[in-house]
Amino acid sequence: MKLSVLDQSVATSDHSHDMTLQNTLELAGFCEELGYNRFWVSEHHNHPTILGTAPEILMGAIAARTRKIRIGSAGIMLPHYASLKVAEQFRVLDALAPGRIDLGVGRAPGSDQLTARLLNPNLYASDEFPQKIMELKAWVDGEELPSNHPGHRVHAYPATETHPTLWVLGSSDYGAQLAAHLGLNYAFAHFITDGAGTKEALDLYRKNFKPNGENQKPCSIVCVWALAAETEEEAWIQFESRMRWRMDRNMGVLGPLLPPQNASRTMRPDEDLYMDEFKKNALVGSVQSVENKLLELANHLEIDELVIITWTHDHAVQRRSYELLAEAFNLQNQSIAA
């Protein structure tokens, strides 16, 4: 089974924002050495925890530091932008890293409504998402738009031998149906829904998939949150940082990750119940435990690639988690064979 990475450049209480972005670059090179298949970065705005605001820029920096790992966006929030400009940005990226660029696009704002309106004053921009994806696909693939489209004679440059691979991202049935209808690859954000609706969305996508010239069969991956350590105890200690963040977020409080030793606070009874349920379903533990949980999930969902997202206060703990999982799944030998 293949493993990939999603890194959101998460702010921590003891590190500067520029150091956080440097850690993302370092992690990309490290994960390439470990044999991971893809390294994706996300887009969020006005978010004090997630510092990845411009994936297209971060991807360029990653491309300059890597040689073979696929690099992608998870994703570009397409309603904010003109499809032509996104196509041009990603064609440039593909020229810098030929055949290694994944263009994941989403419909959600990746921000609050005020910030989304500042990015694009059009209140109905998300309603245009299907049309924007069809335009984007044509420009990314180097095809002409229909003769009745205003952009019929417009081309996205540079023109190269390869082109980015388009992915529809989602955490609901909407993205699954759209990806199936357009015959595109589909990535489900299991970590956003805590797994709810994952199987249903994948089944819907596979059942309704319409082949096109490039994609003759459905292709789907799932992004999950996971944290592995040498021992169960160590993993759950490091998980306290995310647990505290999650509980604070439920109260409308966002901020950088706290160190695990400072992450505890008094919980209300309803929070204790939520926390117990959240921990019960978390992919956290010793590397053997997490490996088994990931394999069980992949078998249940009938997929052969998982994208792993890991938040930790200490960058070294995050690196070690990815290293342990790479060893458990023998990723380096897979990479050599490929």
C-alpha positions as CSV (number, residue, x, y, z in Angstrom):
1,M,0.0,0.0,0.0
2,K,1.2,3.5,-0.8
3,L,1.4,6.3,1.8
4,S,1.4,10.0,1.1
5,V,1.6,13.2,3.2
6,L,-0.6,16.3,3.8
7,D,1.2,19.0,5.7
8,Q,-0.7,22.2,6.7
9,S,2.2,24.2,8.2
10,V,0.6,24.2,11.7
11,A,1.6,27.0,14.0
12,T,3.0,26.0,17.4
13,S,3.4,28.1,20.5
14,D,7.2,28.1,20.7
15,H,8.1,28.7,17.0
16,S,7.9,31.6,14.6
17,H,5.7,31.4,11.5
18,D,8.7,31.5,9.2
19,M,10.2,28.5,11.1
20,T,7.0,26.6,10.6
21,L,7.1,27.0,6.9
22,Q,10.8,26.0,6.8
23,N,9.8,22.9,8.7
24,T,7.3,22.1,5.9
25,L,10.0,22.3,3.3
26,E,12.3,20.2,5.4
27,L,9.6,17.6,5.9
28,A,8.9,17.3,2.2
29,G,12.5,16.4,1.5
30,F,12.6,14.0,4.4
31,C,9.4,12.2,3.2
32,E,10.7,11.9,-0.3
33,E,13.8,10.1,1.2
34,L,11.4,7.8,3.2
35,G,9.5,6.8,0.0
36,Y,6.2,8.6,0.4
37,N,4.3,8.9,-2.9
38,R,2.9,12.5,-2.6
39,F,3.4,15.6,-0.5
40,W,0.4,17.9,-0.5
41,V,-0.1,21.3,1.1
42,S,-3.3,23.1,2.0
43,E,-4.9,26.5,1.6
44,H,-6.5,28.3,4.6
45,H,-7.0,32.0,5.2
46,N,-7.2,34.1,8.4
47,H,-6.5,31.0,10.4
48,P,-4.2,31.4,13.4
49,T,-3.4,27.7,13.4
50,I,-2.9,26.7,9.8
51,L,-0.3,28.9,8.1
52,G,-0.5,27.4,4.6
53,T,-2.2,30.3,2.8
54,A,-0.5,30.0,-0.7
55,P,0.0,26.3,-1.7
56,E,1.1,27.3,-5.2
57,I,4.1,29.2,-3.8
58,L,5.0,26.6,-1.2
59,M,4.8,23.9,-4.0
60,G,7.4,25.8,-6.0
61,A,9.8,25.8,-3.1
62,I,9.2,22.1,-2.5
63,A,9.8,21.4,-6.2
64,A,13.2,23.0,-6.0
65,R,14.2,20.8,-3.1
66,T,12.9,17.4,-4.4
67,R,13.4,15.1,-7.4
68,K,10.7,12.5,-7.5
69,I,7.9,12.8,-5.0
70,R,4.6,14.1,-6.4
71,I,3.7,17.6,-5.1
72,G,0.1,18.7,-4.7
73,S,-2.5,21.1,-3.4
74,A,-5.1,20.0,-1.0
75,G,-6.4,22.1,-2.2
76,I,-6.8,25.2,-4.2
77,M,-10.1,26.8,-3.1
78,L,-11.3,27.4,-6.6
79,P,-14.2,29.7,-6.0
80,H,-11.7,32.4,-4.9
81,Y,-9.9,32.5,-8.2
82,A,-10.1,32.7,-12.0
83,S,-9.7,29.2,-13.5
84,L,-7.2,30.5,-16.1
85,K,-4.9,31.9,-13.5
86,V,-4.9,28.7,-11.5
87,A,-4.2,26.7,-14.7
88,E,-1.2,29.0,-15.6
89,Q,0.2,28.7,-12.0
90,F,0.1,24.9,-12.1
91,R,1.4,24.7,-15.7
92,V,4.4,26.7,-14.5
93,L,4.8,24.3,-11.5
94,D,4.6,21.3,-13.9
95,A,7.3,22.9,-16.0
96,L,9.5,23.1,-12.9
97,A,8.7,19.5,-11.8
98,P,7.5,17.7,-14.9
99,G,4.9,15.0,-14.3
100,R,5.0,15.5,-10.5
101,I,2.2,18.0,-10.0
102,D,-1.2,17.2,-8.5
103,L,-3.8,20.0,-8.7
104,G,-6.4,19.3,-6.0
105,V,-9.3,21.7,-6.0
106,G,-12.0,22.3,-3.4
107,R,-15.3,24.2,-3.2
108,A,-15.1,25.2,0.5
109,P,-13.8,28.7,1.4
110,G,-11.0,27.5,3.6
111,S,-11.8,30.5,5.8
112,D,-14.6,32.4,7.4
113,Q,-17.3,34.1,5.3
114,L,-15.9,37.6,5.7
115,T,-12.4,36.5,4.6
116,A,-13.9,34.6,1.7
117,R,-15.8,37.7,0.5
118,L,-12.6,39.7,0.6
119,L,-10.9,37.1,-1.6
120,N,-13.9,37.1,-4.0
121,P,-16.8,39.5,-3.5
122,N,-19.0,37.3,-5.6
123,L,-21.5,35.8,-3.1
124,Y,-22.4,33.0,-5.5
125,A,-18.8,32.0,-6.5
126,S,-19.2,28.5,-5.0
127,D,-22.2,27.9,-7.3
128,E,-19.9,28.2,-10.2
129,F,-17.6,25.5,-9.0
130,P,-18.6,22.8,-11.6
131,Q,-18.1,25.3,-14.5
132,K,-14.8,26.5,-13.1
133,I,-13.5,22.9,-12.9
134,M,-14.5,22.2,-16.5
135,E,-12.6,25.3,-17.6
136,L,-9.7,24.4,-15.4
137,K,-9.5,20.9,-16.8
138,A,-9.4,22.2,-20.4
139,W,-6.7,24.7,-19.7
140,V,-4.6,22.4,-17.6
141,D,-4.8,19.6,-20.2
142,G,-4.1,21.9,-23.1
143,E,-7.5,21.5,-24.7
144,E,-9.7,24.1,-26.3
145,L,-12.9,25.2,-24.6
146,P,-16.2,24.9,-26.6
147,S,-16.6,27.5,-29.4
148,N,-19.4,29.2,-27.4
149,H,-17.2,29.8,-24.4
150,P,-15.6,33.3,-24.1
151,G,-12.2,31.6,-23.5
152,H,-12.4,29.4,-26.6
153,R,-9.2,30.8,-28.2
154,V,-7.3,31.3,-24.9
155,H,-4.5,28.9,-23.9
156,A,-2.8,28.4,-20.6
157,Y,1.0,28.6,-20.9
158,P,3.7,27.3,-20.6
159,A,3.0,24.4,-23.0
160,T,4.9,21.3,-21.9
161,E,4.9,17.6,-22.6
162,T,3.3,16.8,-19.3
163,H,0.5,18.5,-17.4
164,P,-0.8,18.6,-13.8
165,T,-3.2,15.8,-12.6
166,L,-6.5,17.2,-11.5
167,W,-8.2,16.0,-8.3
168,V,-11.5,16.9,-6.8
169,L,-11.4,17.2,-3.0
170,G,-14.3,16.8,-0.7
171,S,-15.8,15.8,2.6
172,S,-19.3,15.2,1.5
173,D,-21.3,13.6,-1.3
174,Y,-21.1,16.7,-3.5
175,G,-17.5,16.3,-4.5
176,A,-17.9,12.6,-5.0
177,Q,-20.8,13.1,-7.4
178,L,-19.0,15.9,-9.3
179,A,-15.7,13.9,-9.6
180,A,-17.7,10.9,-10.9
181,H,-19.6,12.9,-13.4
182,L,-16.5,14.6,-14.8
183,G,-14.4,11.4,-14.7
184,L,-11.8,13.0,-12.4
185,N,-9.7,11.6,-9.5
186,Y,-11.3,12.0,-6.1
187,A,-9.8,12.6,-2.6
188,F,-11.9,12.4,0.5
189,A,-11.0,14.3,3.7
190,H,-11.6,11.6,6.3
191,F,-9.8,13.8,8.9
192,I,-12.4,16.6,8.6
193,T,-15.4,14.4,9.2
194,D,-13.7,12.0,11.6
195,G,-14.5,9.3,9.1
196,A,-18.2,10.0,8.9
197,G,-19.5,9.5,5.3
198,T,-16.2,8.3,3.9
199,K,-17.4,4.9,2.7
200,E,-20.7,6.3,1.4
201,A,-18.9,9.0,-0.7
202,L,-16.4,6.6,-2.2
203,D,-19.2,4.1,-3.1
204,L,-21.1,6.9,-4.7
205,Y,-18.1,8.0,-6.7
206,R,-17.2,4.5,-7.9
207,K,-20.8,3.7,-8.8
208,N,-21.4,6.8,-10.9
209,F,-17.9,7.3,-12.4
210,K,-18.0,8.2,-16.1
211,P,-14.7,7.4,-17.9
212,N,-13.1,10.1,-20.0
213,G,-10.1,10.1,-22.4
214,E,-7.5,10.2,-19.6
215,N,-9.2,8.4,-16.7
216,Q,-10.8,5.1,-17.7
217,K,-11.6,4.0,-14.2
218,P,-12.2,5.7,-10.8
219,C,-9.2,6.7,-8.8
220,S,-9.6,7.7,-5.1
221,I,-7.5,8.3,-2.1
222,V,-8.4,9.2,1.5
223,C,-6.6,11.6,3.8
224,V,-6.6,10.5,7.5
225,W,-5.1,12.0,10.7
226,A,-2.6,9.7,12.3
227,L,0.2,9.8,14.9
228,A,2.6,6.9,15.6
229,A,5.4,6.6,18.2
230,E,7.6,3.9,19.6
231,T,5.1,3.3,22.4
232,E,1.4,3.7,23.0
233,E,2.1,6.0,26.0
234,E,4.3,8.3,24.1
235,A,1.9,8.6,21.2
236,W,-1.0,9.5,23.5
237,I,1.1,12.1,25.3
238,Q,2.0,13.8,22.1
239,F,-1.7,13.6,21.0
240,E,-2.6,15.9,23.9
241,S,-1.6,19.0,21.9
242,R,-4.1,18.2,19.2
243,M,-6.7,17.1,21.7
244,R,-6.5,20.5,23.5
245,W,-6.7,22.3,20.2
246,R,-9.8,20.3,19.2
247,M,-11.6,21.0,22.4
248,D,-10.8,24.7,22.2
249,R,-11.9,24.9,18.6
250,N,-15.3,23.5,19.6
251,M,-15.6,26.6,21.8
252,G,-14.7,28.9,18.9
253,V,-11.1,29.4,20.1
254,L,-8.3,29.0,17.6
255,G,-4.6,29.3,18.1
256,P,-1.2,27.6,17.9
257,L,-0.6,24.1,19.2
258,L,0.5,23.9,22.8
259,P,3.2,21.6,24.1
260,P,1.6,18.4,25.5
261,Q,2.7,19.2,29.0
262,N,0.8,22.4,28.9
263,A,-2.2,21.1,27.0
264,S,-4.5,19.9,29.8
265,R,-7.4,22.0,31.1
266,T,-10.6,21.4,33.1
267,M,-13.3,19.9,30.9
268,R,-17.0,20.1,31.2
269,P,-18.9,16.8,31.4
270,D,-20.1,17.1,27.8
271,E,-16.5,17.8,26.7
272,D,-15.3,14.7,28.6
273,L,-17.8,12.6,26.6
274,Y,-16.8,14.1,23.3
275,M,-13.1,13.6,24.2
276,D,-13.6,10.0,25.0
277,E,-15.4,9.4,21.7
278,F,-12.7,11.4,19.7
279,K,-9.9,9.3,21.3
280,K,-11.7,6.0,20.7
281,N,-11.7,6.7,16.9
282,A,-8.2,8.3,16.7
283,L,-5.5,6.6,14.6
284,V,-3.0,7.1,17.4
285,G,-0.6,4.7,19.2
286,S,2.5,2.6,18.7
287,V,3.6,2.1,15.2
288,Q,2.3,-1.5,15.2
289,S,-1.1,-0.3,16.4
290,V,-1.4,2.5,13.9
291,E,-0.2,0.3,11.0
292,N,-2.9,-2.2,11.8
293,K,-5.6,0.5,12.0
294,L,-4.5,2.0,8.7
295,L,-4.5,-1.4,7.0
296,E,-7.9,-2.2,8.4
297,L,-9.3,1.2,7.2
298,A,-7.8,0.8,3.8
299,N,-9.3,-2.7,3.4
300,H,-12.7,-1.5,4.5
301,L,-12.6,1.4,2.1
302,E,-11.0,-0.7,-0.7
303,I,-8.2,1.8,-1.4
304,D,-4.5,1.3,-1.9
305,E,-3.2,4.7,-0.9
306,L,-3.7,6.8,2.2
307,V,-2.6,10.4,2.8
308,I,-1.4,11.0,6.3
309,I,-1.8,14.3,8.1
310,T,0.0,14.7,11.5
311,W,-0.1,17.6,13.9
312,T,2.4,17.8,16.7
313,H,3.9,20.6,18.8
314,D,7.4,19.2,18.2
315,H,8.5,19.0,14.6
316,A,10.9,16.1,15.5
317,V,7.9,14.1,16.8
318,Q,6.1,14.6,13.5
319,R,9.1,13.5,11.5
320,R,9.5,10.4,13.7
321,S,5.9,9.4,13.2
322,Y,6.3,9.6,9.4
323,E,9.6,7.7,9.7
324,L,8.1,4.9,11.7
325,L,5.1,4.5,9.3
326,A,7.5,4.5,6.3
327,E,9.5,1.7,7.9
328,A,6.3,-0.3,8.8
329,F,5.0,-0.1,5.3
330,N,8.4,-0.7,3.6
331,L,8.0,2.5,1.6
332,Q,11.6,2.8,0.4
333,N,11.5,-0.6,-1.2
334,Q,8.2,0.2,-2.9
335,S,9.8,3.4,-4.2
336,I,12.8,1.6,-5.6
337,A,10.6,-1.0,-7.3
338,A,8.4,1.7,-8.9
